Amino acid sequence: MNLLRVLATTSGMTLLSRVLGYVRDAIIAHSFGAGGLTDAFFVAFRLPNLLRRLFAEGAFSQAFVPILAEYRNRQGHEATRSLVDRTATALCAVLLLTTAAGLIFAPQVIWLSAPGFTKDPAKFDISVRLLRVTFPYIFFISLVSLAAGVLNTYQKFWVSAFTPVLLNVSFILCALLLAPFLDVPVMALAWGAFLGGVLQFLFQVPFLARIDMLPRLRWNLQDPGVRRILRLMAPAVVGVSVGQVSLLISTIFASYLPAGSVSWLFYADRLMEFPTGLLGAALGTILLPSLVKHHTDGDSARYSSLLDWGLRITLLLSLPAAVGMAVSSVPLVSTLFLRGAFHVSDLWQVRSALLAYSLGLGGLICVKILAPAYYAQQDIRSPVRIAILTLSLTQVMNFFLMGPLAHAGLALATGLGACLNAALLLRGLLRKGVFRPQPGWLTFFFKLAVALLVLAITLHLVQGDNDSWLTSHLLRRVLRLLLLMTAGSLAYFGTLALLGFRLKDFNRRAA
């Protein structure tokens, strides 16, 4: 299996999800703008997302996927199926207790996560109502992530990449069709999250059945595989919690800033999630099973070579995305969000956050490549120690940057923290001798820098002045943005081609 082709397929499905995500965000911006009600929803939805990353995409996946891949490679189908059954049963029990606690203690959760909201009782109350509807999302989306880990181990990457499309469809339909019939229209977004979680879970069930991996309820915490997963999860929970606590602290800071600050950060973060999901999440997903296989086989040379390939692909695609977001921030934000209740004043605030976030995009995506190199060896403690250090330094930066830069300071601290995280992860792999860079990195960096310079100049010249983007019709902005993206892509990849880069040079087979 050609990893470059798998990456293209997985990224293509992720692209569909991200495009629908932008349609979703554009509808939210048009219908609800950036104010107190959207702040309330984004806080309420961020909390289930935090737990989703803790239970599902974070600590659980880091512990579960390497052991699952090891079972499949060494112990065969029946042992692997038994592990899936018992792990799914234990996960369901934890999720049911967590969901119940979230419903019961919703006021206390909002008070802890956004204490600034207590100054406005109406805003606080609607946040509690929203949280009680969105919280069950964690149950369904965590089961979705378990299913995704199984399907990815069996190289069904496109299924898990397509699944988030259903969440965005649910949001869009609820915002358009349900909101007009509700006394508090923003509640439609909460129901969209709930319904999206259910739909994603139901979509994956037939694919699990097809590979005979549909979980059955079988309780056994004494199972050796389950116990190994639990042992690995202990440090992983700490590590993932560090990243999520950082986001939570940023939300707490933002809740004390002017109304709309949480929403401005959300819209900027959504733009950042496009390349992060398209590149980082997709690459990390397809690399992990092959890294586990090479580690299990004791093939350190192929392990290091595969990691080298992943880093080059990451830099080749993430850095132009960062340059594009920084140089063309006004065209992006105006085309996607500037309409209805989303005003020009909101655009400038989102733009400042996006500029700050873009400085850390390369680091953010590299973390998603470097961290699996540790997980493949079932070493979760090292990334945890690095994450704790990064959290501490990020909060120091939050404290000093929030004053002069407001919400953009929080975005800048997050971006710089991601770069620091990536640098420390890379340093650890080099010191352990796990990663031995292949020859040619200096030449690679030089050619990449030339192409990025050509890209920045091209985007600056083609997009014109900012005022023209603020006053033109939506259709004209869309067409101009498509032209701008086409010109930038041709300039960047054309320059790389002239400098000797060829697509075939990046082909790589899966383990």
Backbone torsions as a table, in degrees:
resi	resn	phi	psi	omega
1	MET	NA	125.2	-179.1
2	ASN	-79.1	117.9	-176.2
3	LEU	-65.6	-32.7	178.9
4	LEU	-65.4	-39.1	177.7
5	ARG	-69.0	-40.2	177.3
6	VAL	-62.6	-40.9	178.1
7	LEU	-61.5	-42.4	179.4
8	ALA	-62.8	-42.6	180.0
9	THR	-66.5	-47.7	-179.6
10	THR	-63.0	-43.7	179.1
11	SER	-65.8	-33.1	177.7
12	GLY	-63.0	-43.4	176.9
13	MET	-66.4	-40.1	177.6
14	THR	-64.9	-36.6	177.7
15	LEU	-60.0	-44.5	177.9
16	LEU	-58.8	-43.8	179.0
17	SER	-63.6	-42.7	-178.4
18	ARG	-68.2	-38.3	178.0
19	VAL	-62.2	-46.0	176.5
20	LEU	-64.5	-32.1	176.3
21	GLY	-62.8	-38.8	177.8
22	TYR	-70.7	-36.0	173.2
23	VAL	-60.1	-44.4	177.4
24	ARG	-58.1	-49.4	-177.8
25	ASP	-66.3	-35.1	177.5
26	ALA	-64.7	-39.9	178.4
27	ILE	-66.8	-41.6	177.8
28	ILE	-62.5	-44.7	180.0
29	ALA	-62.9	-41.6	-179.5
30	HIS	-67.6	-41.5	-173.7
31	SER	-84.0	-34.9	-171.7
32	PHE	-121.1	-14.5	177.6
33	GLY	68.7	-146.8	179.2
34	ALA	-135.4	92.8	-176.9
35	GLY	-151.9	-155.7	-175.1
36	GLY	-62.9	-41.3	-178.2
37	LEU	-68.8	-41.5	178.2
38	THR	-69.5	-35.0	173.5
39	ASP	-56.5	-43.7	-178.6
40	ALA	-62.7	-44.5	-179.7
41	PHE	-66.0	-44.1	-177.0
42	PHE	-64.4	-34.4	175.1
43	VAL	-67.3	-45.4	-178.6
44	ALA	-64.2	-36.6	-178.8
45	PHE	-81.6	-26.5	-179.6
46	ARG	-66.4	-32.7	-177.7
47	LEU	-67.4	-49.0	173.2
48	PRO	-60.4	-34.8	176.9
49	ASN	-63.6	-38.9	178.1
50	LEU	-59.9	-47.9	-179.8
51	LEU	-68.9	-32.0	175.9
52	ARG	-60.3	-44.2	-179.7
53	ARG	-69.9	-29.4	178.1
54	LEU	-72.7	-50.9	-176.7
55	PHE	-78.5	-37.9	-166.1
56	ALA	-106.3	-77.9	-173.3
57	GLU	-71.2	-17.3	-175.6
58	GLY	-98.8	-105.7	-171.4
59	ALA	-58.8	-43.6	-177.1
60	PHE	-62.9	-49.0	-178.7
61	SER	-63.5	-39.2	-179.4
62	GLN	-61.8	-34.8	-179.8
63	ALA	-87.1	-36.6	-171.5
64	PHE	-77.9	-48.2	-171.2
65	VAL	-63.3	-46.9	179.1
66	PRO	-60.2	-39.8	-180.0
67	ILE	-71.4	-38.4	176.8
68	LEU	-60.5	-45.5	179.2
69	ALA	-63.6	-37.8	177.7
70	GLU	-64.0	-44.2	177.8
71	TYR	-59.7	-44.7	-177.9
72	ARG	-64.8	-39.4	-177.6
73	ASN	-73.0	-32.5	-170.7
74	ARG	-111.5	-31.5	-169.4
75	GLN	-113.1	-9.7	174.3
76	GLY	92.4	179.6	-169.6
77	HIS	-67.9	-46.5	-174.2
78	GLU	-65.0	-42.5	178.1
79	ALA	-64.8	-37.9	178.3
80	THR	-65.9	-42.6	179.2
81	ARG	-63.4	-41.0	178.5
82	SER	-62.5	-40.9	178.2
83	LEU	-62.0	-43.7	179.9
84	VAL	-62.2	-44.4	-179.5
85	ASP	-57.9	-51.2	-173.4
86	ARG	-73.1	-33.3	176.8
87	THR	-68.9	-43.1	179.5
88	ALA	-62.7	-39.0	179.5
89	THR	-63.9	-45.9	179.0
90	ALA	-63.8	-40.8	-179.8
91	LEU	-63.8	-42.7	178.9
92	CYS	-58.8	-42.3	-179.7
93	ALA	-61.6	-45.3	179.7
94	VAL	-64.3	-41.9	-177.3
95	LEU	-67.2	-38.1	178.6
96	LEU	-63.2	-42.7	178.3
97	LEU	-65.6	-41.3	-179.8
98	THR	-64.8	-43.6	-179.6
99	THR	-63.7	-43.6	178.4
100	ALA	-60.5	-42.9	179.1
101	ALA	-63.3	-39.7	179.2
102	GLY	-63.6	-38.9	179.5
103	LEU	-69.0	-40.4	-177.1
104	ILE	-72.4	-43.6	-172.7
105	PHE	-104.0	29.4	-178.9
106	ALA	-56.2	-44.2	179.0
107	PRO	-60.2	-41.3	-180.0
108	GLN	-67.1	-36.0	179.3
109	VAL	-65.1	-44.2	178.3
110	ILE	-64.4	-39.8	179.5
111	TRP	-61.6	-38.3	-179.9
112	LEU	-74.9	-36.8	-172.2
113	SER	-88.0	-25.3	179.5
114	ALA	-143.4	67.0	-175.3
115	PRO	-61.1	-24.0	178.2
116	GLY	-63.9	-21.6	-179.1
117	PHE	-69.6	-18.5	-178.3
118	THR	-65.1	-18.1	177.6
119	LYS	-70.3	-18.2	179.9
120	ASP	-125.0	95.3	-175.4
121	PRO	-56.2	-38.3	-179.8
122	ALA	-64.3	-41.8	179.3
123	LYS	-66.0	-39.6	178.6
124	PHE	-64.3	-45.3	-177.3
125	ASP	-64.2	-43.1	-179.7
126	ILE	-67.7	-31.2	176.2
127	SER	-63.6	-40.7	178.3
128	VAL	-64.4	-44.4	179.1
129	ARG	-61.4	-43.3	179.6
130	LEU	-63.4	-40.9	-178.0
131	LEU	-64.2	-37.9	-178.1
132	ARG	-68.1	-24.6	176.0
133	VAL	-84.6	-38.1	-175.8
134	THR	-80.9	-21.8	-171.1
135	PHE	-62.3	-38.1	177.7
136	PRO	-61.2	-13.6	175.8
137	TYR	-55.1	-34.6	-177.7
138	ILE	-62.1	-35.5	-179.6
139	PHE	-62.8	-51.8	-174.6
140	PHE	-71.8	-41.1	-174.9
141	ILE	-72.6	-25.8	176.1
142	SER	-71.1	-38.4	174.5
143	LEU	-65.8	-35.7	175.1
144	VAL	-59.6	-42.3	-178.5
145	SER	-69.8	-35.4	174.0
146	LEU	-61.4	-46.7	178.6
147	ALA	-60.9	-39.6	179.4
148	ALA	-63.1	-40.1	177.5
149	GLY	-60.5	-41.0	178.2
150	VAL	-66.3	-48.3	-177.0
151	LEU	-64.2	-38.8	178.7
152	ASN	-67.3	-36.4	177.4
153	THR	-62.8	-31.9	176.5
154	TYR	-92.7	16.3	173.8
155	GLN	61.8	32.3	172.1
156	LYS	-99.0	59.8	-170.9
157	PHE	-65.4	-34.7	-173.2
158	TRP	-66.1	-28.2	-177.3
159	VAL	-64.3	-51.4	-179.1
160	SER	-68.7	-27.6	177.6
161	ALA	-71.9	-32.9	-179.5
162	PHE	-80.1	-29.8	-171.7
163	THR	-51.2	-43.3	-179.1
164	PRO	-60.9	-17.2	176.2
165	VAL	-54.9	-38.3	-175.8
166	LEU	-67.1	-33.1	176.5
167	LEU	-64.1	-44.4	-179.4
168	ASN	-66.7	-38.5	176.2
169	VAL	-61.5	-42.1	179.3
170	SER	-62.0	-45.2	177.2
171	PHE	-58.6	-47.5	-176.3
172	ILE	-62.2	-47.3	-178.2
173	LEU	-64.8	-41.6	179.9
174	CYS	-67.7	-39.8	179.4
175	ALA	-65.0	-37.9	-176.9
176	LEU	-84.4	-39.8	-170.4
177	LEU	-101.7	-32.4	-175.8
178	LEU	-92.5	-38.1	-174.5
179	ALA	-53.8	-42.7	-178.1
180	PRO	-61.8	-18.3	-176.3
181	PHE	-99.0	1.3	-177.7
182	LEU	-103.7	145.7	177.2
183	ASP	-63.0	-37.2	175.5
184	VAL	-115.7	95.2	-172.1
185	PRO	-54.7	-32.3	-176.6
186	VAL	-65.3	-17.5	175.9
187	MET	-61.8	-23.8	178.4
188	ALA	-60.1	-32.6	179.6
189	LEU	-68.0	-37.0	177.9
190	ALA	-64.8	-43.3	177.8
191	TRP	-66.9	-30.6	175.0
192	GLY	-62.8	-40.0	177.6
193	ALA	-65.1	-45.4	-179.9
194	PHE	-60.3	-50.7	-178.9
195	LEU	-63.8	-37.4	179.3
196	GLY	-62.0	-39.2	177.4
197	GLY	-62.7	-42.3	179.1
198	VAL	-63.7	-46.4	-177.2
199	LEU	-62.6	-40.8	-179.3
200	GLN	-64.0	-40.9	179.2
201	PHE	-64.6	-46.6	-178.9
202	LEU	-64.1	-32.9	-179.1
203	PHE	-64.3	-36.5	-174.4
204	GLN	-82.6	-17.8	-176.5
205	VAL	-55.8	-48.6	-178.9
206	PRO	-61.5	-33.5	-178.5
207	PHE	-72.2	-34.6	173.9
208	LEU	-65.9	-41.5	179.5
209	ALA	-63.3	-35.3	-177.6
210	ARG	-64.4	-32.5	178.1
211	ILE	-99.8	13.3	178.4
212	ASP	59.1	45.0	179.3
213	MET	-129.0	21.2	175.9
214	LEU	-70.5	118.7	-172.4
215	PRO	-63.2	145.5	171.7
216	ARG	-115.5	148.7	-179.6
217	LEU	-71.9	111.9	179.5
218	ARG	-143.8	102.2	-174.7
219	TRP	-84.5	121.0	176.0
220	ASN	-165.4	88.2	179.1
221	LEU	-72.8	-10.0	178.8
222	GLN	-86.8	-4.8	177.7
223	ASP	-58.1	130.7	-176.5
224	PRO	-57.0	-40.0	179.8
225	GLY	-66.1	-43.1	178.4
226	VAL	-63.3	-41.7	179.1
227	ARG	-64.3	-37.9	176.4
228	ARG	-64.5	-40.8	178.1
229	ILE	-62.3	-43.6	179.5
230	LEU	-63.5	-39.9	178.7
231	ARG	-64.7	-40.2	178.5
232	LEU	-71.0	-30.3	-178.5
233	MET	-68.6	-29.1	-176.6
234	ALA	-55.6	-55.9	176.4
235	PRO	-69.9	-30.1	-179.0
236	ALA	-65.6	-37.9	177.4
237	VAL	-59.7	-42.3	178.4
238	VAL	-62.9	-46.3	-177.6
239	GLY	-62.9	-47.2	-179.8
240	VAL	-68.9	-37.4	178.7
241	SER	-59.9	-34.0	179.7
242	VAL	-58.9	-47.9	179.8
243	GLY	-64.9	-42.1	-178.9
244	GLN	-71.9	-35.5	175.6
245	VAL	-62.4	-36.8	177.1
246	SER	-60.4	-44.7	177.3
247	LEU	-64.4	-39.9	-179.5
248	LEU	-64.9	-42.3	178.8
249	ILE	-64.0	-38.5	177.0
250	SER	-61.8	-39.2	177.5
251	THR	-65.0	-39.3	177.8
252	ILE	-62.5	-45.3	176.6
253	PHE	-59.0	-47.0	-175.6
254	ALA	-65.9	-28.2	-179.3
255	SER	-66.5	-18.9	177.5
256	TYR	-92.1	-9.5	178.1
257	LEU	-83.6	173.0	-178.8
258	PRO	-55.4	151.7	178.9
259	ALA	-54.0	135.0	-177.9
260	GLY	105.0	-15.4	-176.0
261	SER	-63.0	-42.7	178.1
262	VAL	-61.4	-41.7	-179.1
263	SER	-68.1	-40.8	178.7
264	TRP	-60.8	-43.0	177.3
265	LEU	-64.9	-38.1	-179.9
266	PHE	-62.5	-47.7	-178.0
267	TYR	-64.0	-39.6	177.3
268	ALA	-66.2	-41.5	178.7
269	ASP	-63.4	-36.0	178.4
270	ARG	-62.5	-38.1	176.1
271	LEU	-66.0	-36.4	178.3
272	MET	-68.2	-31.2	-177.5
273	GLU	-67.4	-19.9	-179.7
274	PHE	-60.8	-60.8	178.2
275	PRO	-70.0	-29.4	179.8
276	THR	-63.2	-45.9	178.8
277	GLY	-73.9	-39.8	-176.4
278	LEU	-65.9	-36.0	-175.5
279	LEU	-109.2	-59.1	-173.1
280	GLY	-63.4	-54.7	-178.1
281	ALA	-63.8	-41.1	-179.0
282	ALA	-65.0	-46.2	-179.4
283	LEU	-65.5	-44.6	179.0
284	GLY	-60.3	-37.4	-179.1
285	THR	-65.6	-45.5	-175.7
286	ILE	-80.6	-22.6	-179.7
287	LEU	-77.6	-37.0	-170.4
288	LEU	-57.0	-49.4	-180.0
289	PRO	-59.6	-38.3	179.4
290	SER	-70.6	-38.1	176.7
291	LEU	-63.3	-41.3	177.6
292	VAL	-61.2	-43.2	-179.0
293	LYS	-62.5	-46.5	179.0
294	HIS	-63.0	-39.7	179.6
295	HIS	-66.9	-42.2	178.9
296	THR	-61.7	-37.5	-179.5
297	ASP	-81.0	-7.2	-178.9
298	GLY	73.3	22.1	-177.6
299	ASP	-94.5	80.7	-175.3
300	SER	-67.5	-30.5	-178.6
301	ALA	-66.2	-47.8	179.8
302	ARG	-69.4	-33.3	176.0
303	TYR	-59.1	-50.8	-179.2
304	SER	-66.0	-40.0	-179.6
305	SER	-64.2	-39.4	179.2
306	LEU	-66.4	-39.7	178.0
307	LEU	-66.0	-39.2	176.3
308	ASP	-59.9	-45.1	178.0
309	TRP	-60.2	-44.7	-179.4
310	GLY	-62.1	-40.7	179.9
311	LEU	-67.5	-39.9	179.7
312	ARG	-66.1	-43.7	177.3
313	ILE	-61.1	-41.1	-179.5
314	THR	-60.4	-50.9	-178.8
315	LEU	-66.2	-37.9	-178.5
316	LEU	-61.4	-32.0	-175.3
317	LEU	-106.5	-27.9	-176.9
318	SER	-81.2	-37.7	-177.5
319	LEU	-65.6	-41.8	174.8
320	PRO	-64.0	-31.4	176.1
321	ALA	-64.2	-41.1	178.9
322	ALA	-64.8	-44.0	178.2
323	VAL	-62.6	-42.9	-179.9
324	GLY	-61.7	-42.9	179.8
325	MET	-67.4	-35.6	-179.9
326	ALA	-72.2	-47.9	-175.9
327	VAL	-73.8	-38.3	-173.9
328	SER	-110.6	36.5	-177.9
329	SER	-64.5	-40.7	179.8
330	VAL	-65.9	-48.6	175.0
331	PRO	-55.8	-40.7	-179.3
332	LEU	-65.2	-53.0	-175.9
333	VAL	-66.5	-41.2	-178.5
334	SER	-66.1	-41.1	-178.5
335	THR	-68.7	-40.4	-174.6
336	LEU	-81.9	-34.0	-168.7
337	PHE	-124.4	-21.9	-169.1
338	LEU	-75.8	88.5	175.2
339	ARG	-172.2	162.1	175.5
340	GLY	58.5	-125.9	-176.4
341	ALA	-80.4	-3.4	178.5
342	PHE	-95.0	114.5	-170.1
343	HIS	-101.6	171.5	179.1
344	VAL	-60.3	-37.3	178.3
345	SER	-61.5	-36.7	176.0
346	ASP	-66.2	-38.1	-179.9
347	LEU	-57.0	-47.0	-177.0
348	TRP	-66.3	-33.7	178.9
349	GLN	-70.1	-40.5	177.3
350	VAL	-66.8	-39.3	-179.9
351	ARG	-59.6	-44.0	-178.8
352	SER	-62.7	-39.0	177.2
353	ALA	-67.4	-38.7	-179.0
354	LEU	-65.7	-40.7	176.8
355	LEU	-59.4	-42.5	-179.7
356	ALA	-67.1	-44.5	179.3
357	TYR	-61.3	-38.4	-173.5
358	SER	-61.7	-26.9	179.2
359	LEU	-64.6	-24.0	-178.6
360	GLY	-107.5	7.6	-175.0
361	LEU	-61.8	-45.0	-180.0
362	GLY	-58.9	-44.1	178.9
363	GLY	-65.6	-40.3	-179.6
364	LEU	-60.5	-41.8	-179.2
365	ILE	-75.8	-37.3	178.6
366	CYS	-62.1	-34.0	177.5
367	VAL	-58.5	-38.2	-178.3
368	LYS	-71.8	-13.2	174.9
369	ILE	-97.2	-40.1	-175.5
370	LEU	-75.7	-38.5	-178.8
371	ALA	-60.6	-43.3	177.4
372	PRO	-59.8	-23.5	176.6
373	ALA	-63.9	-32.1	174.4
374	TYR	-77.3	-44.1	-176.8
375	TYR	-62.2	-35.7	-178.5
376	ALA	-61.0	-27.6	177.7
377	GLN	-95.1	8.3	-177.1
378	GLN	57.4	33.4	173.8
379	ASP	-105.0	98.9	-179.4
380	ILE	-104.3	-19.2	-177.5
381	ARG	-65.2	-38.9	-177.8
382	SER	-63.3	-49.6	176.2
383	PRO	-60.7	-30.0	179.2
384	VAL	-65.3	-46.9	179.9
385	ARG	-60.8	-41.5	178.9
386	ILE	-65.5	-40.5	-178.9
387	ALA	-64.9	-38.1	179.7
388	ILE	-65.4	-43.1	177.1
389	LEU	-62.5	-42.9	179.5
390	THR	-62.2	-42.4	178.7
391	LEU	-58.4	-46.4	-177.7
392	SER	-60.0	-47.8	-178.3
393	LEU	-69.0	-33.3	178.3
394	THR	-64.5	-40.4	-179.7
395	GLN	-69.0	-33.5	174.2
396	VAL	-62.0	-43.9	177.8
397	MET	-65.0	-39.3	176.1
398	ASN	-55.3	-46.2	-176.4
399	PHE	-61.3	-43.3	-175.8
400	PHE	-83.6	-27.0	-175.7
401	LEU	-91.4	-24.0	-177.0
402	MET	-65.5	-34.6	-179.6
403	GLY	-60.1	-60.4	-178.1
404	PRO	-75.5	-27.4	-172.5
405	LEU	-113.2	-0.9	-179.8
406	ALA	56.0	-133.8	-176.0
407	HIS	-65.3	-28.9	178.0
408	ALA	-65.4	-29.1	176.3
409	GLY	-64.8	-36.6	176.9
410	LEU	-66.2	-39.4	178.0
411	ALA	-65.9	-41.1	-179.9
412	LEU	-65.0	-41.4	178.4
413	ALA	-61.5	-40.0	178.4
414	THR	-63.3	-44.2	180.0
415	GLY	-64.8	-45.2	179.3
416	LEU	-65.9	-36.1	177.1
417	GLY	-63.3	-38.2	178.3
418	ALA	-64.4	-40.6	178.1
419	CYS	-63.7	-41.7	178.0
420	LEU	-63.6	-42.6	178.4
421	ASN	-58.1	-48.3	-179.9
422	ALA	-62.0	-42.6	-178.8
423	ALA	-62.9	-41.3	-179.4
424	LEU	-70.8	-37.5	175.6
425	LEU	-61.9	-44.4	179.4
426	LEU	-64.0	-42.4	178.9
427	ARG	-59.6	-41.3	179.8
428	GLY	-64.3	-41.2	179.3
429	LEU	-66.4	-37.4	179.1
430	LEU	-68.5	-41.9	-178.4
431	ARG	-67.6	-34.4	178.7
432	LYS	-77.3	-12.7	-177.8
433	GLY	78.0	9.2	179.1
434	VAL	-70.8	-37.5	179.4
435	PHE	-112.1	120.2	175.9
436	ARG	-119.0	103.5	-175.3
437	PRO	-55.6	138.3	176.0
438	GLN	-73.3	160.2	179.1
439	PRO	-63.2	155.5	171.5
440	GLY	99.9	9.4	-177.1
441	TRP	-68.1	-38.5	-179.8
442	LEU	-63.1	-44.2	177.0
443	THR	-63.0	-40.5	178.5
444	PHE	-59.3	-47.0	-179.4
445	PHE	-64.2	-40.6	-179.2
446	PHE	-63.0	-48.4	-179.8
447	LYS	-63.9	-37.8	179.1
448	LEU	-64.9	-40.9	179.5
449	ALA	-63.0	-41.4	178.4
450	VAL	-62.1	-45.6	-179.2
451	ALA	-64.7	-37.7	178.9
452	LEU	-67.1	-37.5	176.9
453	LEU	-64.0	-44.6	177.2
454	VAL	-61.2	-40.5	178.9
455	LEU	-61.3	-48.5	-177.9
456	ALA	-60.9	-43.5	-180.0
457	ILE	-64.5	-43.5	-179.7
458	THR	-61.4	-47.1	-179.7
459	LEU	-62.1	-42.4	-179.8
460	HIS	-62.2	-41.3	-178.0
461	LEU	-73.9	-40.4	-174.3
462	VAL	-75.5	-35.2	-173.4
463	GLN	-75.6	-22.3	179.0
464	GLY	74.4	-160.6	-176.4
465	ASP	-81.9	156.1	-176.2
466	ASN	-66.2	-36.8	-175.7
467	ASP	-58.1	-34.1	-178.2
468	SER	-66.0	-25.9	178.3
469	TRP	-78.7	-24.0	-176.9
470	LEU	-82.0	-23.1	-172.9
471	THR	-109.8	-13.6	-175.8
472	SER	-79.6	161.4	179.5
473	HIS	-67.5	153.6	-176.9
474	LEU	-56.6	-47.1	-178.4
475	LEU	-59.8	-40.3	178.2
476	ARG	-64.7	-40.0	178.2
477	ARG	-63.4	-41.7	179.7
478	VAL	-61.4	-46.6	-179.2
479	LEU	-64.6	-41.0	178.7
480	ARG	-65.7	-38.1	179.1
481	LEU	-66.3	-40.8	177.0
482	LEU	-61.7	-41.9	177.4
483	LEU	-63.3	-43.0	-179.3
484	LEU	-62.8	-44.9	179.2
485	MET	-65.1	-38.4	178.2
486	THR	-65.3	-44.9	-179.8
487	ALA	-63.2	-43.3	179.3
488	GLY	-63.9	-42.5	179.6
489	SER	-63.6	-44.3	179.2
490	LEU	-63.4	-41.0	-179.6
491	ALA	-64.7	-45.0	-175.7
492	TYR	-69.8	-55.0	-176.8
493	PHE	-72.2	-27.9	174.3
494	GLY	-65.3	-42.1	177.3
495	THR	-63.6	-42.7	177.6
496	LEU	-60.2	-40.4	179.3
497	ALA	-64.2	-42.4	178.5
498	LEU	-64.3	-29.8	179.8
499	LEU	-85.4	0.1	172.8
500	GLY	107.6	2.6	177.7
501	PHE	-74.4	136.2	177.1
502	ARG	-131.8	141.8	-177.5
503	LEU	-58.4	-39.5	-177.1
504	LYS	-63.2	-22.3	-179.9
505	ASP	-68.9	-15.9	-175.6
506	PHE	-107.7	9.1	175.1
507	ASN	-68.1	140.9	-179.9
508	ARG	-153.1	134.8	-179.2
509	ARG	-87.5	144.2	174.4
510	ALA	-72.8	155.5	177.7
511	ALA	-69.7	NA	NA
